[in-house]
Amino acid sequence: MVVQEIMTRNPYAIEANQSVREAMQRLLSLDVRHLPVLDNGAVVGMLSDRDVRGIASATLTGEVNDQLAAAVSDLMTSDPISVDPEADIGEVIDLMIENKVGALPVVAEGRLVGIVSYVDVLRYARAELEE
């Protein structure tokens, strides 16, 4: 089985120059945990709900407004590991485990075409167990 069979196609994403506040709102309103970060259509980073959780502690120090106004590029994980739509699911699982990430952008010809997360992998595994 290959990634394109289980990935989420046309995933939600955010531009690198958008604010952390916008990213947090998008994560919450869309009920997603990961956002690929784009710059002119190219994947340049990944932002997760875990990345923005740290901002909650800043509310205690009063630094939260500065952090919320910062660009997503300041908080994202740069140069994310990405996979091709034809990548084997086993390879994806290995990459997620080795790099301790919950999602990988799926890129074809330099453009974001999907995202594969641990939830997608677990759904696939569950279906395989039922067969």
LOVEXMAR-771483 format. One record per residue: residue number from 1; residue in three letters; x, y, z of N, C-alpha, C in turn. Coordinates in steps of 0.05 Angstrom, whole numbers, plus 32768, in hexadecimal, padded with zeros to 4 digits. Example, Ala and Ser with C-alpha at 12.3 -4.5 7.8 and 13.67 -1.06 7.14 Angstrom:
% LOVEXMAR-771483
+-----+------+------+------+------+------+------+------+------+------+------+
| seq | type |  nc1 |  nc2 |  nc3 | cac1 | cac2 | cac3 |  cc1 |  cc2 |  cc3 |
+-----+------+------+------+------+------+------+------+------+------+------+
|   1 |  ALA | 8108 | 7F8E | 809C | 80F6 | 7FA6 | 809C | 8108 | 7FBE | 809C |
|   2 |  SER | 8101 | 7FD3 | 808E | 8111 | 7FEB | 808F | 8102 | 8001 | 809D |
+-----+------+------+------+------+------+------+------+------+------+------+
***
This chain:
% LOVEXMAR-771483
+-----+------+------+------+------+------+------+------+------+------+------+
| seq | type |  nc1 |  nc2 |  nc3 | cac1 | cac2 | cac3 |  cc1 |  cc2 |  cc3 |
+-----+------+------+------+------+------+------+------+------+------+------+
|   1 |  MET | 8011 | 7FE9 | 8000 | 8000 | 8000 | 8000 | 8012 | 8019 | 8000 |
|   2 |  VAL | 8009 | 802D | 7FF1 | 8019 | 8046 | 7FEF | 8009 | 805D | 7FFC |
|   3 |  VAL | 8018 | 8072 | 8002 | 800E | 8089 | 8010 | 7FF5 | 8095 | 8003 |
|   4 |  GLN | 7FF5 | 8098 | 7FE9 | 7FDE | 80A5 | 7FDC | 7FC3 | 8097 | 7FE1 |
|   5 |  GLU | 7FC4 | 807E | 7FEA | 7FAC | 806F | 7FEF | 7FA0 | 8075 | 800A |
|   6 |  ILE | 7FB0 | 8080 | 801C | 7FA5 | 8086 | 8037 | 7FA8 | 80A4 | 803F |
|   7 |  MET | 7FB6 | 80B3 | 8030 | 7FBB | 80CF | 8037 | 7FA2 | 80E0 | 8036 |
|   8 |  THR | 7FA2 | 80F7 | 8043 | 7F8D | 810B | 8040 | 7F96 | 811D | 8029 |
|   9 |  ARG | 7F85 | 811E | 8015 | 7F8B | 812E | 7FFD | 7F84 | 814B | 8001 |
|  10 |  ASN | 7F92 | 815C | 7FF4 | 7F8D | 8179 | 7FF5 | 7F8B | 8183 | 8012 |
|  11 |  PRO | 7F9F | 817E | 8022 | 7F9D | 8185 | 803F | 7F9C | 81A3 | 8043 |
|  12 |  TYR | 7F92 | 81AA | 805A | 7F93 | 81C6 | 8063 | 7FB1 | 81CD | 8067 |
|  13 |  ALA | 7FB8 | 81E5 | 8061 | 7FD4 | 81EF | 8064 | 7FD3 | 820C | 806C |
|  14 |  ILE | 7FEA | 8217 | 8072 | 7FEC | 8233 | 8079 | 8006 | 823E | 806D |
|  15 |  GLU | 8005 | 8257 | 8066 | 801D | 8264 | 805B | 8031 | 826C | 8071 |
|  16 |  ALA | 804A | 826B | 806B | 805F | 8270 | 807E | 805E | 828C | 808A |
|  17 |  ASN | 8053 | 829F | 807B | 8053 | 82BB | 8085 | 8039 | 82C1 | 8095 |
|  18 |  GLN | 8027 | 82AE | 8097 | 800F | 82B3 | 80A7 | 8017 | 82B2 | 80C5 |
|  19 |  SER | 8006 | 82BD | 80D5 | 800C | 82BF | 80F2 | 8006 | 82A5 | 8101 |
|  20 |  VAL | 8014 | 82A2 | 8117 | 800F | 828B | 8128 | 7FF2 | 828B | 8132 |
|  21 |  ARG | 7FE7 | 82A3 | 8136 | 7FCB | 82A5 | 813E | 7FB9 | 8299 | 8129 |
|  22 |  GLU | 7FBE | 829F | 8110 | 7FAE | 8293 | 80FA | 7FB1 | 8275 | 80F9 |
|  23 |  ALA | 7FC9 | 826C | 80FE | 7FCE | 824F | 80FE | 7FBF | 8241 | 8114 |
|  24 |  MET | 7FBF | 824D | 812C | 7FB1 | 8241 | 8142 | 7F93 | 8240 | 813D |
|  25 |  GLN | 7F89 | 8256 | 8131 | 7F6C | 8256 | 812B | 7F66 | 8241 | 8116 |
|  26 |  ARG | 7F77 | 823E | 8103 | 7F72 | 8229 | 80EE | 7F73 | 820D | 80FA |
|  27 |  LEU | 7F87 | 8208 | 810A | 7F89 | 81ED | 8117 | 7F6F | 81E7 | 8127 |
|  28 |  LEU | 7F66 | 81FB | 8136 | 7F4E | 81F7 | 8147 | 7F35 | 81F5 | 8136 |
|  29 |  SER | 7F31 | 8207 | 8124 | 7F18 | 8207 | 8115 | 7F15 | 81F0 | 8102 |
|  30 |  LEU | 7F2C | 81E6 | 80F7 | 7F2B | 81CF | 80E5 | 7F2E | 81B5 | 80F3 |
|  31 |  ASP | 7F34 | 81B6 | 810D | 7F38 | 819E | 811D | 7F4D | 818B | 8111 |
|  32 |  VAL | 7F64 | 8197 | 810B | 7F7A | 8188 | 8101 | 7F92 | 818C | 8114 |
|  33 |  ARG | 7FA5 | 817A | 8112 | 7FBD | 817B | 8124 | 7FD6 | 8184 | 8115 |
|  34 |  HIS | 7FD6 | 8184 | 80FB | 7FEE | 818B | 80EC | 7FE6 | 819C | 80D4 |
|  35 |  LEU | 7FF7 | 81B0 | 80CF | 7FF3 | 81C1 | 80B7 | 800E | 81C2 | 80A8 |
|  36 |  PRO | 800E | 81BA | 808F | 8025 | 81BF | 807F | 8028 | 81DD | 807B |
|  37 |  VAL | 8040 | 81E7 | 807B | 8046 | 8204 | 8078 | 8051 | 8207 | 805C |
|  38 |  LEU | 8045 | 821A | 804D | 804C | 821E | 8031 | 8059 | 823A | 802D |
|  39 |  ASP | 806A | 823B | 8019 | 8075 | 8254 | 8010 | 8074 | 8253 | 7FF1 |
|  40 |  ASN | 8062 | 8262 | 7FE6 | 805E | 8262 | 7FC9 | 8058 | 8245 | 7FBF |
|  41 |  GLY | 8048 | 8236 | 7FCE | 8040 | 821C | 7FC6 | 8053 | 8205 | 7FCD |
|  42 |  ALA | 806B | 820C | 7FD6 | 807F | 81F7 | 7FDD | 807D | 81F3 | 7FFC |
|  43 |  VAL | 807F | 81D9 | 8004 | 807E | 81D3 | 8020 | 8099 | 81DB | 802C |
|  44 |  VAL | 8098 | 81ED | 8040 | 80B0 | 81F6 | 804D | 80B1 | 81EF | 806B |
|  45 |  GLY | 809A | 81E4 | 8075 | 8099 | 81DD | 8091 | 8080 | 81CE | 8098 |
|  46 |  MET | 807F | 81C7 | 80B2 | 8067 | 81BA | 80BD | 8062 | 81C8 | 80D8 |
|  47 |  LEU | 8049 | 81CC | 80DE | 8041 | 81D8 | 80F7 | 802D | 81C5 | 8104 |
|  48 |  SER | 8032 | 81BE | 811D | 801F | 81AC | 812B | 8013 | 81B9 | 8143 |
|  49 |  ASP | 7FFE | 81AD | 814D | 7FF1 | 81B8 | 8165 | 8005 | 81B8 | 817C |
|  50 |  ARG | 8018 | 81A5 | 817B | 802C | 81A4 | 8190 | 803E | 81BD | 818F |
|  51 |  ASP | 8044 | 81C6 | 8177 | 8054 | 81DE | 8174 | 8048 | 81F7 | 8180 |
|  52 |  VAL | 802E | 81F9 | 817E | 8020 | 8211 | 8188 | 8018 | 820E | 81A6 |
|  53 |  ARG | 8019 | 81F6 | 81B0 | 8012 | 81F2 | 81CD | 8024 | 8202 | 81DF |
|  54 |  GLY | 803D | 8205 | 81D8 | 8050 | 8214 | 81E8 | 8048 | 8231 | 81EC |
|  55 |  ILE | 8038 | 823B | 81DB | 8030 | 8257 | 81DD | 801D | 825B | 81F5 |
|  56 |  ALA | 8010 | 8246 | 81FD | 7FFE | 8248 | 8215 | 800D | 8251 | 822D |
|  57 |  SER | 8026 | 8247 | 8231 | 8035 | 824F | 8248 | 803D | 826C | 8247 |
|  58 |  ALA | 803F | 8277 | 822F | 8046 | 8293 | 822C | 8030 | 82A6 | 8236 |
|  59 |  THR | 8018 | 829C | 8238 | 8003 | 82AC | 8243 | 8008 | 82B5 | 8260 |
|  60 |  LEU | 8018 | 82A4 | 826D | 801F | 82AA | 8289 | 8033 | 82C1 | 828B |
|  61 |  THR | 8043 | 82C4 | 8277 | 8058 | 82D9 | 8277 | 8050 | 82F2 | 8268 |
|  62 |  GLY | 803A | 82F1 | 825A | 8031 | 8308 | 824B | 803D | 830B | 8230 |
|  63 |  GLU | 804D | 82F6 | 8227 | 805A | 82F7 | 820E | 8049 | 82EC | 81F7 |
|  64 |  VAL | 8031 | 82E4 | 81FD | 8021 | 82D6 | 81EA | 801A | 82E7 | 81D1 |
|  65 |  ASN | 8015 | 8300 | 81D4 | 800E | 8310 | 81BC | 8024 | 8311 | 81A8 |
|  66 |  ASP | 803D | 8314 | 81B2 | 8054 | 8314 | 819F | 8056 | 82F9 | 8191 |
|  67 |  GLN | 8052 | 82E3 | 819F | 8054 | 82C9 | 8193 | 803D | 82C4 | 817F |
|  68 |  LEU | 8025 | 82CD | 8185 | 800E | 82C9 | 8174 | 8011 | 82D9 | 815A |
|  69 |  ALA | 801E | 82F0 | 815B | 8022 | 8301 | 8144 | 803A | 82F7 | 8133 |
|  70 |  ALA | 804B | 82E6 | 813D | 8062 | 82DC | 812E | 8059 | 82CC | 8116 |
|  71 |  ALA | 806A | 82CB | 8102 | 8064 | 82BB | 80EA | 8066 | 829D | 80F1 |
|  72 |  VAL | 8056 | 828E | 80E3 | 8057 | 8271 | 80E6 | 8073 | 8266 | 80E2 |
|  73 |  SER | 8082 | 8273 | 80D0 | 809D | 826A | 80CA | 80AF | 826B | 80E2 |
|  74 |  ASP | 80A8 | 827B | 80F6 | 80B8 | 827D | 810E | 80B4 | 8265 | 8121 |
|  75 |  LEU | 809E | 8257 | 811E | 8096 | 8242 | 8130 | 8096 | 8226 | 8123 |
|  76 |  MET | 8094 | 8225 | 8109 | 8092 | 820B | 80FB | 80AB | 81FB | 80FD |
|  77 |  THR | 80A8 | 81E1 | 80F6 | 80BF | 81D0 | 80F2 | 80C7 | 81D4 | 80D5 |
|  78 |  SER | 80DF | 81DE | 80D1 | 80E9 | 81E3 | 80B5 | 80F2 | 81CA | 80A8 |
|  79 |  ASP | 80F3 | 81CB | 808E | 80FD | 81B4 | 807D | 80F1 | 8199 | 8087 |
|  80 |  PRO | 80D7 | 8197 | 8086 | 80CB | 817E | 808F | 80D1 | 8167 | 807D |
|  81 |  ILE | 80D0 | 814F | 8089 | 80D3 | 8137 | 8079 | 80B9 | 8134 | 806A |
|  82 |  SER | 80BA | 812F | 8050 | 80A2 | 812B | 8040 | 80A4 | 8110 | 8032 |
|  83 |  VAL | 808E | 8107 | 8028 | 808E | 80EE | 801A | 8080 | 80F1 | 7FFF |
|  84 |  ASP | 8086 | 80E0 | 7FED | 807A | 80DF | 7FD3 | 8060 | 80CF | 7FD5 |
|  85 |  PRO | 804C | 80D5 | 7FC4 | 8033 | 80C6 | 7FC5 | 8036 | 80A8 | 7FC1 |
|  86 |  GLU | 804C | 80A0 | 7FB3 | 8051 | 8084 | 7FAE | 8062 | 8076 | 7FC4 |
|  87 |  ALA | 8068 | 8085 | 7FD9 | 8077 | 8079 | 7FEF | 8068 | 8062 | 7FFC |
|  88 |  ASP | 8076 | 804E | 8005 | 806A | 8037 | 8013 | 8061 | 803F | 802F |
|  89 |  ILE | 804B | 8035 | 8038 | 8041 | 803B | 8053 | 8056 | 8033 | 8068 |
|  90 |  GLY | 8063 | 801E | 8064 | 8078 | 8015 | 8077 | 808E | 802A | 807A |
|  91 |  GLU | 8096 | 8036 | 8064 | 80AA | 804B | 8064 | 809F | 8063 | 8074 |
|  92 |  VAL | 8086 | 806A | 8070 | 807A | 8081 | 807F | 807A | 807B | 809D |
|  93 |  ILE | 8072 | 8064 | 80A4 | 8072 | 805C | 80C1 | 808E | 805F | 80CD |
|  94 |  ASP | 80A2 | 8054 | 80BE | 80BD | 8056 | 80C8 | 80C6 | 8073 | 80CB |
|  95 |  LEU | 80BF | 8084 | 80B8 | 80C7 | 80A0 | 80BA | 80B9 | 80AE | 80D1 |
|  96 |  MET | 80A0 | 80A8 | 80D6 | 8092 | 80B4 | 80EC | 809E | 80AC | 8107 |
|  97 |  ILE | 80A4 | 8092 | 8109 | 80B0 | 8088 | 8122 | 80CC | 8094 | 8126 |
|  98 |  GLU | 80DD | 8092 | 8112 | 80F8 | 809B | 8115 | 80FA | 80B9 | 811B |
|  99 |  ASN | 80E8 | 80C9 | 810F | 80E9 | 80E6 | 8112 | 80D5 | 80F1 | 8127 |
| 100 |  LYS | 80C6 | 80DF | 8133 | 80B3 | 80E7 | 8147 | 80A0 | 80FD | 813E |
| 101 |  VAL | 8094 | 80F8 | 8126 | 8081 | 810B | 811B | 8066 | 80FD | 8117 |
| 102 |  GLY | 8051 | 810C | 8118 | 8037 | 8101 | 8115 | 802B | 8104 | 80F9 |
| 103 |  ALA | 8038 | 8113 | 80E8 | 802E | 8116 | 80CD | 8044 | 811E | 80BA |
| 104 |  LEU | 8041 | 8117 | 80A1 | 8055 | 811D | 808C | 8046 | 8129 | 8074 |
| 105 |  PRO | 8050 | 813F | 8069 | 8044 | 8149 | 8051 | 804B | 8136 | 803A |
| 106 |  VAL | 8038 | 8134 | 8028 | 803B | 8123 | 8010 | 803F | 8137 | 7FF9 |
| 107 |  VAL | 8056 | 8135 | 7FEC | 805E | 8148 | 7FD7 | 8064 | 8139 | 7FBD |
| 108 |  ALA | 8059 | 8145 | 7FA7 | 805E | 813A | 7F8C | 8065 | 8152 | 7F7B |
| 109 |  GLU | 807B | 814F | 7F6C | 8084 | 8165 | 7F5A | 8086 | 817F | 7F68 |
| 110 |  GLY | 8090 | 817F | 7F82 | 8094 | 8197 | 7F91 | 807C | 81A4 | 7F9D |
| 111 |  ARG | 8065 | 8197 | 7F9A | 804B | 81A3 | 7FA4 | 803E | 8190 | 7FB8 |
| 112 |  LEU | 8031 | 819C | 7FCC | 8023 | 818D | 7FE0 | 800A | 8181 | 7FD4 |
| 113 |  VAL | 8008 | 8166 | 7FD6 | 7FF0 | 8158 | 7FCB | 7FE0 | 814A | 7FE1 |
| 114 |  GLY | 7FEC | 8148 | 7FF9 | 7FDF | 813A | 800F | 7FEE | 813C | 8028 |
| 115 |  ILE | 7FE3 | 812F | 803C | 7FF0 | 812C | 8056 | 7FE9 | 8110 | 8061 |
| 116 |  VAL | 7FFC | 8103 | 806C | 7FF7 | 80E9 | 8078 | 7FFE | 80EB | 8096 |
| 117 |  SER | 7FEB | 80E4 | 80A7 | 7FEF | 80E7 | 80C3 | 7FEE | 80CB | 80D1 |
| 118 |  TYR | 7FF5 | 80CB | 80EA | 7FF3 | 80B2 | 80F9 | 7FD6 | 80A7 | 80F9 |
| 119 |  VAL | 7FC3 | 80B9 | 80F8 | 7FA7 | 80B1 | 80F8 | 7FA1 | 80A2 | 80DE |
| 120 |  ASP | 7FAB | 80AC | 80C7 | 7FA8 | 809E | 80AE | 7FB4 | 8082 | 80AF |
| 121 |  VAL | 7FCC | 8080 | 80BB | 7FDA | 8066 | 80BD | 7FCA | 8053 | 80CF |
| 122 |  LEU | 7FC0 | 805E | 80E5 | 7FB1 | 804D | 80F7 | 7F97 | 8043 | 80EA |
| 123 |  ARG | 7F8A | 8054 | 80DB | 7F71 | 804B | 80CC | 7F78 | 8035 | 80B9 |
| 124 |  TYR | 7F8E | 8038 | 80AB | 7F97 | 8023 | 8099 | 7F9D | 8009 | 80A8 |
| 125 |  ALA | 7FAB | 800B | 80BE | 7FB2 | 7FF3 | 80CE | 7F99 | 7FE6 | 80D9 |
| 126 |  ARG | 7F86 | 7FF6 | 80E1 | 7F6D | 7FEA | 80EC | 7F5E | 7FDB | 80D6 |
| 127 |  ALA | 7F5D | 7FE7 | 80BE | 7F4F | 7FD9 | 80A8 | 7F5D | 7FBF | 80A1 |
| 128 |  GLU | 7F78 | 7FBF | 80A2 | 7F87 | 7FA7 | 809D | 7F82 | 7F91 | 80B2 |
| 129 |  LEU | 7F7F | 7F99 | 80CB | 7F79 | 7F86 | 80E0 | 7F5E | 7F79 | 80DD |
| 130 |  GLU | 7F4B | 7F88 | 80D2 | 7F30 | 7F7D | 80CE | 7F2E | 7F6A | 80B7 |
| 131 |  GLU | 7F42 | 7F6A | 80A5 | 7F40 | 7F58 | 808E | 7F48 | 7F3C | 8095 |
+-----+------+------+------+------+------+------+------+------+------+------+
***
